[in-house]
Amino acid sequence: MIVIGIVGSPAGGKSTVAKQLEALGATWINADQLAREVLERGAIQNRLLDHFGADIAGKSGQVDRAKLAAVVFGDDDSSRRALTYLEGLIHPETRRLIELRLDKALQSGASKSASLAQPIVVLDVPLLFEVGWDRCCDQVWCVDADPAVRLQRAAERGWNEGELHRRESNQLKIEEKRRLSNVVIENNGTLDKLHETVTQLWRSIESDATATTDDRHCQP
């Protein structure tokens, strides 16, 4: 099994890269999606509402993710305490789900692509270096873009400049992510250009995905 970690700046395009790798035959483990699944559990919803109050509730009475983000993403002490509480609630179960999916891919020993002799897994974890998931990776790819480009993409998601900054402030600096990564993808061009770059990188690892015995126990 070959594990590729994906990191990058918010709105830099790492999910787009992960989606293309999945289309090429990789197994995509999306930590954000798993965290959302954990967040939607009734017991977790109740604990968050008890802790933060009705201010984070939407019209349905459930946690509104945008309102929750406004509480936990920030530079002040209150936001940092709120984020610490949220991470303590969500991260352990998310970590367990990631481990289960990695073990499943390892135990299957099969690739989704006929051209590969063993599985390639994309580990898409926003705090990959901070939590230590990089120790499970054979390669780490960093997807980055110029600030003006990322701001434009963020606006398409409904984020303003302040929201983008809040999300950046709670992650490792992009300069450090770039330094620690094996591959840096500059995503300032068109989608076609990005796909071309990812396809070339994919071809470069296909030859490494030969049948081998992988006895790693991947845990950060």
C-alpha positions as CSV (number, residue, x, y, z in Angstrom):
1,M,0.0,0.0,0.0
2,I,1.2,3.5,-0.9
3,V,-0.2,6.3,1.3
4,I,-0.1,9.9,-0.1
5,G,-0.8,12.6,2.4
6,I,-2.5,15.8,1.0
7,V,-2.1,19.1,2.8
8,G,-2.3,22.7,1.6
9,S,-3.7,26.2,2.3
10,P,-7.4,26.7,2.7
11,A,-9.1,27.1,-0.7
12,G,-5.8,26.0,-2.3
13,G,-7.3,23.1,-4.1
14,K,-6.3,20.0,-2.1
15,S,-9.8,18.5,-2.3
16,T,-9.8,18.9,-6.1
17,V,-6.4,17.0,-6.2
18,A,-7.8,14.3,-3.9
19,K,-10.9,13.9,-6.1
20,Q,-8.8,13.4,-9.2
21,L,-6.5,10.9,-7.5
22,E,-9.7,9.0,-6.5
23,A,-10.9,9.1,-10.1
24,L,-7.5,7.7,-11.2
25,G,-7.9,4.7,-8.8
26,A,-6.8,5.8,-5.3
27,T,-8.9,5.4,-2.2
28,W,-9.6,8.8,-0.7
29,I,-9.9,9.1,3.0
30,N,-11.4,12.5,3.6
31,A,-11.0,13.5,7.3
32,D,-13.3,16.5,6.9
33,Q,-16.1,14.3,5.6
34,L,-15.6,11.8,8.5
35,A,-15.6,14.7,11.0
36,R,-18.9,15.9,9.5
37,E,-20.3,12.4,10.0
38,V,-19.2,12.5,13.6
39,L,-20.6,16.0,14.1
40,E,-24.1,14.9,12.8
41,R,-24.4,12.2,15.5
42,G,-27.2,13.0,18.0
43,A,-25.0,12.6,21.1
44,I,-22.4,14.9,19.7
45,Q,-25.0,17.5,18.7
46,N,-26.5,17.5,22.1
47,R,-23.1,18.0,23.8
48,L,-22.2,20.9,21.5
49,L,-25.6,22.6,22.1
50,D,-25.2,22.1,25.8
51,H,-21.8,23.6,25.8
52,F,-22.2,26.5,23.3
53,G,-25.9,27.2,23.7
54,A,-28.6,28.0,21.1
55,D,-26.3,30.5,19.3
56,I,-24.9,27.7,17.2
57,A,-28.3,26.2,16.4
58,G,-29.9,26.5,13.0
59,K,-33.6,26.7,12.2
60,S,-33.9,22.9,12.5
61,G,-32.6,23.0,16.1
62,Q,-29.4,21.2,15.1
63,V,-25.9,22.6,15.0
64,D,-25.4,25.0,12.2
65,R,-21.8,24.4,10.9
66,A,-21.4,28.0,9.8
67,K,-22.4,29.3,13.2
68,L,-20.2,26.8,14.9
69,A,-17.2,27.9,12.7
70,A,-17.8,31.5,13.7
71,V,-17.3,30.5,17.3
72,V,-14.3,28.3,17.0
73,F,-12.2,30.0,14.3
74,G,-10.4,33.1,15.5
75,D,-7.3,34.5,17.1
76,D,-8.7,35.3,20.5
77,D,-8.5,33.2,23.6
78,S,-12.2,32.5,23.6
79,S,-12.1,31.1,20.1
80,R,-9.1,29.0,20.9
81,R,-10.8,27.5,24.0
82,A,-13.9,26.8,21.9
83,L,-11.8,25.1,19.2
84,T,-10.0,23.0,21.8
85,Y,-13.3,21.8,23.1
86,L,-14.6,20.9,19.7
87,E,-11.5,19.1,18.7
88,G,-11.5,17.1,21.9
89,L,-15.1,16.0,21.1
90,I,-14.7,15.3,17.3
91,H,-11.0,14.3,16.8
92,P,-10.8,11.0,18.7
93,E,-13.7,9.4,16.8
94,T,-12.5,10.8,13.5
95,R,-9.1,9.4,14.2
96,R,-10.6,6.0,14.9
97,L,-12.6,6.1,11.6
98,I,-9.4,7.0,9.6
99,E,-7.6,4.1,11.2
100,L,-10.4,1.7,10.3
101,R,-10.3,2.9,6.7
102,L,-6.5,2.6,6.5
103,D,-6.6,-0.9,7.9
104,K,-9.4,-1.9,5.5
105,A,-7.3,-0.7,2.5
106,L,-4.2,-2.5,3.9
107,Q,-6.0,-5.7,4.5
108,S,-7.8,-5.7,1.1
109,G,-4.4,-5.7,-0.6
110,A,-6.3,-4.8,-3.8
111,S,-6.1,-1.7,-6.0
112,K,-9.1,0.0,-7.5
113,S,-7.1,0.4,-10.7
114,A,-6.2,-2.5,-12.9
115,S,-2.9,-0.9,-13.7
116,L,-1.8,-1.0,-10.0
117,A,-0.6,-4.1,-8.1
118,Q,-1.5,-2.6,-4.7
119,P,-3.7,0.1,-3.3
120,I,-2.8,3.8,-3.2
121,V,-4.5,5.7,-0.4
122,V,-5.0,9.4,-0.3
123,L,-4.9,10.7,3.3
124,D,-6.6,14.1,3.3
125,V,-6.3,15.4,6.8
126,P,-6.1,19.2,7.4
127,L,-3.9,18.9,10.5
128,L,-1.8,16.1,9.0
129,F,1.5,17.3,10.3
130,E,0.2,18.7,13.6
131,V,-1.4,15.4,14.6
132,G,1.3,13.2,13.2
133,W,-0.5,11.5,10.4
134,D,2.5,12.3,8.1
135,R,4.3,9.4,9.8
136,C,1.8,7.1,8.0
137,C,2.6,8.5,4.6
138,D,5.0,7.4,1.9
139,Q,4.7,10.9,0.3
140,V,3.1,14.2,1.3
141,W,1.8,16.5,-1.4
142,C,1.2,20.2,-0.6
143,V,-1.4,22.0,-2.8
144,D,-1.0,25.8,-2.6
145,A,-2.0,28.9,-4.6
146,D,-1.4,32.6,-4.5
147,P,-3.4,34.5,-1.8
148,A,-5.5,36.4,-4.5
149,V,-6.4,33.2,-6.2
150,R,-7.4,31.5,-2.9
151,L,-9.5,34.5,-1.9
152,Q,-11.4,34.3,-5.1
153,R,-12.0,30.6,-4.6
154,A,-13.0,31.2,-1.0
155,A,-15.6,33.8,-2.1
156,E,-17.2,31.1,-4.3
157,R,-17.6,29.0,-1.1
158,G,-19.2,32.0,0.7
159,W,-16.1,32.8,2.7
160,N,-14.9,36.4,3.1
161,E,-11.3,37.4,3.7
162,G,-11.8,37.3,7.5
163,E,-13.2,33.7,7.4
164,L,-10.2,32.6,5.2
165,H,-7.8,34.1,7.7
166,R,-9.5,32.5,10.7
167,R,-9.2,29.1,9.1
168,E,-5.5,29.7,8.2
169,S,-4.7,30.9,11.7
170,N,-5.6,27.5,13.2
171,Q,-3.3,25.5,10.9
172,L,0.4,25.1,10.5
173,K,1.9,27.9,8.4
174,I,1.8,27.1,4.7
175,E,5.5,27.8,4.4
176,E,6.2,25.0,6.9
177,K,3.8,22.7,5.1
178,R,5.6,23.3,1.9
179,R,9.0,22.7,3.5
180,L,7.9,19.4,5.1
181,S,6.2,18.0,1.9
182,N,7.8,15.8,-0.8
183,V,5.8,17.5,-3.6
184,V,4.5,21.0,-3.9
185,I,1.7,21.7,-6.4
186,E,1.3,25.3,-7.5
187,N,-2.4,25.6,-8.3
188,N,-2.7,29.0,-9.8
189,G,-3.8,28.0,-13.3
190,T,-6.8,26.3,-14.9
191,L,-8.5,23.1,-13.7
192,D,-7.1,21.4,-16.9
193,K,-3.6,22.5,-15.9
194,L,-4.0,21.1,-12.4
195,H,-5.4,17.8,-13.8
196,E,-2.4,17.5,-16.1
197,T,0.0,18.0,-13.2
198,V,-1.8,15.5,-11.0
199,T,-1.8,12.9,-13.8
200,Q,1.9,13.3,-14.4
201,L,2.5,12.8,-10.6
202,W,0.2,9.8,-10.6
203,R,2.2,8.1,-13.5
204,S,5.4,8.7,-11.5
205,I,4.1,6.6,-8.6
206,E,2.4,3.9,-10.6
207,S,5.8,2.2,-11.2
208,D,6.4,2.2,-7.4
209,A,3.0,0.5,-6.7
210,T,4.4,-3.0,-7.2
211,A,3.2,-6.0,-5.2
212,T,4.9,-5.9,-1.8
213,T,4.1,-7.0,1.7
214,D,3.1,-4.0,3.8
215,D,3.1,-4.7,7.5
216,R,2.8,-1.2,8.8
217,H,0.5,-0.4,11.7
218,C,-0.4,3.1,10.7
219,Q,-1.3,5.2,13.8
220,P,-0.2,8.8,14.6
